[in-house]
């Protein structure tokens, strides 16, 4: 993404149409200011103070041959208590995530579902958004398509 654009509000419509062709003013709203403090992977796991990048080793160095498939991220979320499920359909008592995969079968994005089926996403270093459907962020050439679904029981703490 071009560093010039610090907010989704700054993006020209032509760029939004190219990267997120289904995103429009009627299917999403911004819910936080832009930040690089965390990313979608961390945020979908309830963390807003860290970037989780599974292509780096423990020292923050790039892995020589990183596995960037969704399976690496599925394993990460399984360790956090999520389990694979068949559907993105809302289930009371559970939070769900949808992992987006591009045409090269590489992980690109994860969205979180809470509260009656509303989807939430951290869009790169831009804002968090609330979107009405998973399709709002899908794009074959950018984020890919939501392919894998996981759920975790919500516990009252």
Buried (B, 14 or more C-beta within 10 A) or exposed (E): EEEEBBEBEEBEEEBBBEBBBBBEEEBBEBEBEBEEBBBBBBBBBEBEEEBBEBEEEEEEEEEEEBBBBBEEBBEBBEEEEBEEBEEBEBEEEBBBBBBBBBEEEBBBBBBBBBEEBEBBBBBBBBBBBBBEBBBBBBBEEBBBBBBBBBBBEEEEE
